[in-house]
Amino acid sequence: MNFLAHIPSWLKNKYLLAGSFFIVWMFFFDPKDWGLAFDKNSKLKELQTSEAHLSKTIEETKEELDQLKTNAQTIEKYAREKYLMKKDNEDLFIVSSTTGSK
């Protein structure tokens, strides 16, 4: 019992030991520890930014669709730009830029 005399009394307190054990367990060893909560929070922020970007894209697409439904000139422009269509009496030249050297 001589070795217990060198330990301070506040370290022998069973409530302090149980509370410390509980805090360490909850922060590091529990399946829902603080690291997992941090990871989930960062994933949530990433998903929210992705949702905002996709919502913006959806709005732009809806506006483009509305223009395609109502305006004949927009349909012609869309067909020329996206599908490289041309009129019968026109020539179409496609210039593609190549990056990198040989």
Secondary structure, DSSP 8 states (H G I E B T S, - for coil): -GGGGGS-GGGS-HHHHHHHHHHHIIIIISTT-HHHHHHHHHHHHHHHHHHHHHHHHHHHHHHHHHHHHH-HHHHHHHHHHHH----TT----------S--
